[in-house]
Amino acid sequence: MTQLYRDLPSVDKVISAPEGQVLVAKFGHSAVVAQLRVILSQARQAIAHQQPFPRYLTDFSMLYKKLQHDLTALCQVQMRAVHNLTGTVLHTNLGRALWPVSAQQAALSAMQHNVALEFELQSGTRGHRDGFVSALLAQLTGCEAACVVNNNAAAVLLLLCTFARGKEVIISRGELVEIGGAFRIPDIMQQAGCVLKEVGTTNRTHLADYRDNINENTALLMKVHPSNYHISGFTQSVSEQALAQLAHEHNLPLVSDLGSGALIELDQFGLPQEPTPQAMLRAGVDLVCFSGDKLLGGPQAGIIVGKKAMIEQLQRHPLKRVLRCDKVILSALEATLRDYLLPEKVPERNPTLHHLTQTTAELEQSAVRLAQKLQEKLQQDYDIAVTPSLAQMGSGSQPEFTLASVAVTVAPRSGNHSDLMQLVRSLKQLSQPIIGRIEQQKLWLDLRSLASLDALLASVDEL
Ligand SMILES: *Cc1c(COP(=O)(O)O)cnc(C)c1O
């Protein structure tokens, strides 16, 4: 055994050989040494456990190949692109919205160049980083001004910290929602140091419930769009209009957390209507906040629109400095919003809206091509079929609403669950993994959430 240890090559010997020098020239001395040490320590482990000695330690040319391979892998980004065939268009675990081409280009330019982020080109004076987005949102939603932060949870926190710290916030019990992991309205209230005043009951809240709880300690009235759940039956909630009137009678602001924030009417595409920020502002809400990467279909951001004086207060709060967005996100958001100036073109240009509005006939064409390719590759071992499916908007939007969709289903002829899981594993091992969903002992590859058919077919070719 000691002889085996002694047979291990020394770091110096490996590095000083010509092949070692090639690696050092390419990756630098310290990375090559570090990687080599990893390999040698694995070898010592193998010796200690009396496992077979790795071949690359007796064959130097294999050792260099392994080093080259490991060092190349080290430089490869591990957060890989995947094909989303889950049927959930806005999949939080898969990164939500894909960016419009306009946003990609704007972001790339902002990455490569200095930009007039806080600089007025006309006057040469200092500008505001939210300025471009604010002007666009004024045009699109009728707001007076806007404030942009890292995400919508941050927007809610900033709102509460600015206007309600140490004071009471009145909110309906039916709207105390939890959204995704770890975003709960009561927790955010606590973080912001405000006192939650829940009124009404889970299913019914009346205007009088709000009115009876207003006192000298009240900071604001709040509405939260319970995007990810729905109660039906004997229910009652108070309209924004009535609530705004009540708030303003008492000189209080009304704020609304919309969550999704679709900027165009979705019912024109046969989708369920989502409340828009512009409708909320028209109803008299003072500040509305929503996400950038849900139904808006842009980069991750939290957007607050509304009254100028209040937006200015948000902008001055020290937390805004903590939560502000960088030039890349702000330019991508500006480009995403600019596409909304041509409303009829949004479903062509915005991937999220494109995915949601594709006809099942279009999806079927893609499904047929995918099924053919899979048939070629998997041959006789699997039953492959083009099947009607049900897709979802995702990220908590309209959880009960399902979109007619088309999937390719794949099931092992053997009927063995382990064969099905083997297929799932091999699809995940592709250079761009394919993610579907398992249902009824089949793998469902739903075409509604797919970004690129060509790229998908190329991936299947690797199988
Ligand atoms: C999604 C959502 C949030 C959180 O938004 P993020 O952008 O994910 O931080 C907050 N409130 C509501 C109502 C939501 O739907």
The ligand as a MOL file (V3000), in Angstrom:
LIG
                    3D

  0  0  0     0  0            999 V3000
M  V30 BEGIN CTAB
M  V30 COUNTS 15 15 0 0 0
M  V30 BEGIN ATOM
M  V30 1 C -45.8930 37.2960 -6.7890 0
M  V30 2 C -46.4710 38.2110 -5.8020 0
M  V30 3 C -45.6450 38.9020 -4.8980 0
M  V30 4 C -44.1540 38.7150 -4.8870 0
M  V30 5 O -43.6000 39.2370 -6.0510 0
M  V30 6 P -42.0860 38.8990 -6.4530 0
M  V30 7 O -41.8520 39.7160 -7.6870 0
M  V30 8 O -42.0240 37.4390 -6.6680 0
M  V30 9 O -41.2280 39.3370 -5.3160 0
M  V30 10 C -46.2360 39.7500 -3.9950 0
M  V30 11 N -47.5680 39.9260 -3.9690 0
M  V30 12 C -48.4040 39.2930 -4.8220 0
M  V30 13 C -49.8810 39.5130 -4.7320 0
M  V30 14 C -47.8870 38.4110 -5.7730 0
M  V30 15 O -48.6980 37.7430 -6.6120 0
M  V30 END ATOM
M  V30 BEGIN BOND
M  V30 1 1 1 2
M  V30 2 1 2 3
M  V30 3 2 2 14
M  V30 4 1 3 4
M  V30 5 2 3 10
M  V30 6 1 4 5
M  V30 7 1 5 6
M  V30 8 2 6 7
M  V30 9 1 6 8
M  V30 10 1 6 9
M  V30 11 1 10 11
M  V30 12 2 11 12
M  V30 13 1 12 13
M  V30 14 1 12 14
M  V30 15 1 14 15
M  V30 END BOND
M  V30 END CTAB
M  END
